[in-house]
């Protein structure tokens, strides 16, 4: 055999040895990575970069199993440290990366100009290799590399990336399991803390109106004057209504915690009418004679959990009416629903007392009542916050003490999260 043959074999063996060393070093470095972010960057820095590839991007499937999102990069997409230049996301099933993410089958594209699926990211490249990261028979990410030359990637490159993807998958599974355990631990801590507050506060708040009603019954039984008896009965009714409202709030809390998130067309007009009917049972509603101003700006059907949105609006409207300033000649409450792209903003604005700074950070705490003006259970705004979290939204508060308050809830469209 010729000398060239032996030299070629020598170079091949030398390259294989180098690849084994890279894999071995990568396996070692992975041991010290504990978070998903650390693992993804370890793939690009301690595996792909060592292989001599010009660039590489590691995609991770988002929590809705809809998009593959760039999580780490090597080459032109990584100008410094753990930075991704102009990060993009690719819908599952679209582009070469999206197809590999959906099929779970690795691909080598020798000439991207002939593949209509090719998506230009940072610059046009003529070769591409994409390998899925699979855990428990489900694609959770994709390792993708591109090169300016045609026919650059080989079967050996494919075998290497499949091995790297497999090692990454194992580590990611452990990291995700650890993250889930930490989430569950935090949830358990929250439940325990809430249970302590609940037992302490509910035992008092449940017994107080009950004891009051029982005491009034005893006094009424000894009363002969019918007008006085009616007065005692009216006071009893007030105490029992307070108890009933507390029990309703507790039931709402329980349902919100247990019920799964629904996806249904939301009828905001019906929700607003229902919320107004609900607050009419509040004594101060008739005292202030407030008719909320309604502004609806909806351009297309919206999907979310109607029952939870209804609960949110009921308690925000109740809060706005309860904290009206009786000294102001005009009482104002506005409910506004505005559609913005794939979300809806629901806001409730009042011109009541406003919230003083010392109470602002605690208004969403369970059983927190920051003023003697409140006659509720202290669960209303807490229920609002919990319901907002369940529908994956967020809530903002703008207030000026003595002027009024605006609560704005950002609600995502669950239709865009469904599969």
WOLIN-V52481 format. One record per pair of residues at least 12 apart in sequence whose ideal C-beta (glycine too) atoms are under 8 Angstrom apart, sorted by the first residue. I is the first residue (numbers start at 1). J is the second residue. If there is no record, write none. Layout:
i=I j=J
i=I j=J
This chain:
i=19 j=51
i=19 j=156
i=19 j=160
i=22 j=47
i=22 j=50
i=22 j=51
i=23 j=47
i=23 j=160
i=23 j=163
i=23 j=164
i=23 j=167
i=25 j=46
i=25 j=50
i=26 j=42
i=26 j=43
i=26 j=46
i=26 j=47
i=26 j=50
i=26 j=164
i=26 j=167
i=27 j=167
i=29 j=42
i=29 j=46
i=30 j=42
i=30 j=167
i=30 j=168
i=30 j=171
i=33 j=171
i=33 j=175
i=34 j=175
i=34 j=178
i=35 j=175
i=35 j=179
i=36 j=60
i=36 j=71
i=36 j=172
i=36 j=175
i=36 j=176
i=36 j=179
i=37 j=71
i=37 j=72
i=37 j=82
i=39 j=168
i=39 j=171
i=39 j=172
i=39 j=175
i=40 j=58
i=40 j=60
i=40 j=71
i=40 j=72
i=40 j=141
i=40 j=168
i=41 j=72
i=41 j=82
i=43 j=56
i=43 j=58
i=43 j=72
i=43 j=143
i=43 j=164
i=43 j=168
i=44 j=56
i=44 j=57
i=44 j=58
i=44 j=72
i=44 j=73
i=44 j=74
i=44 j=78
i=45 j=74
i=47 j=164
i=48 j=74
i=48 j=143
i=48 j=145
i=48 j=164
i=49 j=74
i=51 j=157
i=51 j=160
i=53 j=74
i=53 j=75
i=53 j=145
i=53 j=147
i=54 j=75
i=54 j=76
i=54 j=145
i=54 j=146
i=54 j=147
i=54 j=148
i=55 j=73
i=55 j=74
i=55 j=75
i=55 j=76
i=55 j=77
i=55 j=122
i=55 j=125
i=55 j=145
i=55 j=146
i=55 j=147
i=56 j=73
i=56 j=74
i=56 j=75
i=56 j=143
i=56 j=144
i=56 j=145
i=57 j=70
i=57 j=72
i=57 j=73
i=57 j=74
i=57 j=77
i=57 j=84
i=57 j=121
i=57 j=144
i=57 j=145
i=58 j=70
i=58 j=71
i=58 j=72
i=58 j=73
i=58 j=133
i=58 j=141
i=58 j=142
i=58 j=143
i=58 j=144
i=58 j=168
i=59 j=71
i=59 j=90
i=59 j=97
i=59 j=101
i=59 j=141
i=59 j=142
i=59 j=143
i=59 j=144
i=60 j=140
i=60 j=141
i=61 j=92
i=61 j=101
i=61 j=139
i=61 j=140
i=61 j=141
i=62 j=89
i=64 j=417
i=64 j=419
i=65 j=92
i=65 j=419
i=66 j=91
i=66 j=92
i=66 j=417
i=66 j=419
i=67 j=89
i=67 j=90
i=67 j=91
i=67 j=92
i=68 j=89
i=68 j=90
i=68 j=91
i=68 j=92
i=68 j=97
i=68 j=98
i=68 j=101
i=68 j=141
i=68 j=142
i=69 j=87
i=69 j=89
i=70 j=84
i=70 j=87
i=70 j=88
i=70 j=89
i=71 j=84
i=71 j=141
i=72 j=84
i=73 j=85
i=76 j=122
i=76 j=123
i=77 j=121
i=77 j=122
i=85 j=122
i=86 j=122
i=88 j=121
i=90 j=119
i=94 j=117
i=94 j=119
i=95 j=117
i=95 j=118
i=95 j=119
i=96 j=109
i=96 j=112
i=96 j=115
i=96 j=117
i=96 j=118
i=96 j=119
i=96 j=128
i=96 j=130
i=96 j=144
i=97 j=119
i=97 j=130
i=97 j=142
i=97 j=144
i=98 j=117
i=99 j=117
i=100 j=130
i=100 j=131
i=100 j=132
i=100 j=139
i=100 j=142
i=100 j=144
i=101 j=132
i=101 j=139
i=101 j=141
i=101 j=142
i=102 j=139
i=103 j=132
i=104 j=132
i=104 j=134
i=104 j=139
i=105 j=132
i=106 j=129
i=106 j=130
i=106 j=131
i=106 j=132
i=106 j=158
i=106 j=161
i=106 j=162
i=107 j=128
i=107 j=129
i=107 j=130
i=108 j=127
i=108 j=128
i=108 j=129
i=108 j=153
i=108 j=155
i=108 j=157
i=108 j=158
i=109 j=127
i=109 j=128
i=109 j=129
i=109 j=130
i=110 j=127
i=110 j=150
i=110 j=151
i=110 j=153
i=111 j=126
i=111 j=127
i=111 j=150
i=111 j=151
i=112 j=124
i=112 j=125
i=112 j=126
i=112 j=127
i=112 j=128
i=112 j=146
i=113 j=126
i=121 j=146
i=125 j=146
i=125 j=147
i=125 j=148
i=126 j=147
i=126 j=148
i=126 j=149
i=126 j=150
i=126 j=152
i=127 j=146
i=127 j=147
i=127 j=148
i=127 j=149
i=127 j=150
i=127 j=151
i=127 j=152
i=127 j=153
i=128 j=144
i=128 j=145
i=128 j=146
i=128 j=147
i=128 j=153
i=129 j=144
i=129 j=145
i=129 j=146
i=129 j=153
i=129 j=157
i=129 j=158
i=129 j=161
i=130 j=142
i=130 j=143
i=130 j=144
i=130 j=145
i=131 j=143
i=131 j=144
i=131 j=158
i=131 j=161
i=131 j=162
i=131 j=164
i=131 j=165
i=132 j=165
i=133 j=165
i=133 j=168
i=133 j=169
i=133 j=172
i=134 j=165
i=134 j=166
i=134 j=169
i=135 j=169
i=135 j=170
i=135 j=172
i=135 j=173
i=136 j=173
i=140 j=169
i=140 j=172
i=141 j=168
i=141 j=172
i=143 j=161
i=143 j=164
i=143 j=165
i=143 j=168
i=145 j=161
i=194 j=366
i=197 j=366
i=197 j=367
i=198 j=366
i=198 j=367
i=201 j=366
i=201 j=367
i=201 j=378
i=202 j=246
i=202 j=250
i=202 j=367
i=205 j=246
i=205 j=367
i=205 j=377
i=205 j=378
i=206 j=243
i=206 j=246
i=206 j=247
i=209 j=239
i=209 j=240
i=209 j=242
i=209 j=243
i=209 j=246
i=210 j=239
i=210 j=243
i=212 j=235
i=212 j=236
i=212 j=239
i=213 j=236
i=213 j=239
i=213 j=240
i=213 j=243
i=216 j=232
i=216 j=233
i=216 j=235
i=216 j=236
i=216 j=239
i=217 j=232
i=217 j=236
i=219 j=232
i=220 j=232
i=220 j=233
i=220 j=236
i=242 j=375
i=245 j=376
i=245 j=377
i=246 j=377
i=246 j=379
i=249 j=376
i=249 j=377
i=249 j=379
i=249 j=380
i=249 j=383
i=250 j=379
i=252 j=311
i=252 j=379
i=252 j=383
i=253 j=379
i=253 j=382
i=253 j=383
i=253 j=386
i=256 j=308
i=256 j=311
i=256 j=383
i=256 j=386
i=256 j=387
i=256 j=390
i=257 j=386
i=259 j=307
i=261 j=305
i=261 j=308
i=261 j=390
i=261 j=391
i=261 j=392
i=261 j=414
i=262 j=304
i=262 j=305
i=262 j=306
i=262 j=307
i=262 j=308
i=263 j=303
i=263 j=304
i=263 j=305
i=263 j=414
i=263 j=415
i=263 j=418
i=264 j=303
i=264 j=304
i=264 j=305
i=264 j=306
i=265 j=301
i=265 j=302
i=265 j=303
i=265 j=306
i=266 j=302
i=266 j=303
i=266 j=304
i=266 j=306
i=266 j=309
i=266 j=344
i=267 j=306
i=268 j=296
i=268 j=298
i=268 j=302
i=268 j=309
i=268 j=337
i=268 j=344
i=268 j=346
i=269 j=296
i=271 j=306
i=271 j=309
i=271 j=310
i=271 j=313
i=272 j=292
i=272 j=294
i=272 j=296
i=272 j=313
i=272 j=335
i=272 j=337
i=274 j=310
i=274 j=314
i=275 j=310
i=275 j=313
i=275 j=314
i=275 j=317
i=275 j=335
i=276 j=292
i=276 j=317
i=278 j=314
i=278 j=317
i=278 j=318
i=279 j=314
i=279 j=317
i=279 j=318
i=279 j=321
i=282 j=318
i=282 j=321
i=282 j=322
i=283 j=375
i=284 j=321
i=284 j=322
i=284 j=324
i=285 j=321
i=287 j=326
i=288 j=321
i=288 j=324
i=288 j=326
i=288 j=331
i=289 j=331
i=290 j=321
i=290 j=324
i=290 j=331
i=290 j=332
i=290 j=333
i=292 j=317
i=292 j=333
i=292 j=334
i=292 j=335
i=293 j=332
i=293 j=333
i=293 j=334
i=293 j=335
i=294 j=334
i=294 j=335
i=294 j=336
i=295 j=334
i=295 j=335
i=295 j=336
i=295 j=337
i=295 j=338
i=296 j=337
i=297 j=336
i=297 j=337
i=297 j=338
i=297 j=339
i=298 j=337
i=298 j=339
i=298 j=344
i=299 j=339
i=300 j=339
i=301 j=415
i=302 j=339
i=302 j=344
i=302 j=413
i=302 j=415
i=303 j=413
i=303 j=414
i=303 j=415
i=303 j=418
i=304 j=344
i=304 j=391
i=304 j=411
i=304 j=412
i=304 j=413
i=304 j=414
i=305 j=390
i=305 j=391
i=305 j=414
i=308 j=387
i=308 j=390
i=308 j=391
i=309 j=346
i=309 j=387
i=309 j=391
i=309 j=411
i=311 j=383
i=311 j=384
i=311 j=387
i=312 j=346
i=312 j=384
i=312 j=387
i=312 j=388
i=312 j=409
i=313 j=335
i=313 j=346
i=313 j=348
i=315 j=380
i=315 j=381
i=315 j=383
i=315 j=384
i=316 j=348
i=316 j=384
i=316 j=407
i=316 j=409
i=317 j=333
i=317 j=335
i=317 j=348
i=318 j=376
i=318 j=380
i=319 j=348
i=319 j=380
i=319 j=381
i=319 j=407
i=320 j=333
i=320 j=348
i=320 j=349
i=320 j=350
i=320 j=352
i=320 j=405
i=321 j=333
i=321 j=350
i=322 j=373
i=322 j=374
i=322 j=375
i=322 j=376
i=323 j=350
i=323 j=352
i=323 j=353
i=323 j=373
i=323 j=374
i=323 j=405
i=324 j=350
i=324 j=351
i=324 j=352
i=324 j=353
i=325 j=351
i=325 j=352
i=325 j=353
i=325 j=402
i=328 j=351
i=328 j=352
i=330 j=351
i=331 j=351
i=331 j=352
i=332 j=349
i=332 j=350
i=332 j=351
i=332 j=404
i=333 j=348
i=333 j=349
i=333 j=350
i=334 j=347
i=334 j=348
i=334 j=349
i=334 j=350
i=335 j=347
i=335 j=348
i=336 j=348
i=336 j=349
i=342 j=412
i=342 j=413
i=342 j=416
i=343 j=410
i=343 j=411
i=343 j=412
i=343 j=413
i=344 j=410
i=344 j=411
i=344 j=413
i=345 j=408
i=345 j=409
i=345 j=410
i=345 j=411
i=346 j=408
i=346 j=409
i=346 j=411
i=347 j=406
i=347 j=407
i=347 j=408
i=347 j=409
i=348 j=406
i=348 j=407
i=349 j=404
i=349 j=405
i=349 j=406
i=350 j=404
i=350 j=405
i=350 j=406
i=351 j=403
i=351 j=404
i=352 j=404
i=352 j=405
i=353 j=371
i=353 j=373
i=353 j=401
i=353 j=402
i=353 j=404
i=354 j=399
i=354 j=400
i=354 j=401
i=354 j=402
i=354 j=403
i=354 j=404
i=354 j=405
i=355 j=370
i=355 j=397
i=355 j=399
i=355 j=401
i=355 j=405
i=356 j=370
i=356 j=401
i=357 j=401
i=358 j=370
i=359 j=371
i=360 j=397
i=360 j=399
i=363 j=381
i=363 j=397
i=364 j=381
i=364 j=382
i=364 j=384
i=364 j=385
i=365 j=382
i=366 j=378
i=366 j=379
i=366 j=382
i=367 j=379
i=367 j=382
i=368 j=381
i=368 j=382
i=384 j=407
i=384 j=409
i=388 j=409
i=391 j=411
i=391 j=412
i=391 j=414
i=392 j=412
i=392 j=414
i=392 j=417
i=393 j=409
i=393 j=410
i=393 j=411
i=393 j=412
i=394 j=409
i=394 j=410
i=395 j=407
i=395 j=408
i=395 j=409
i=395 j=410
i=396 j=408
i=396 j=410
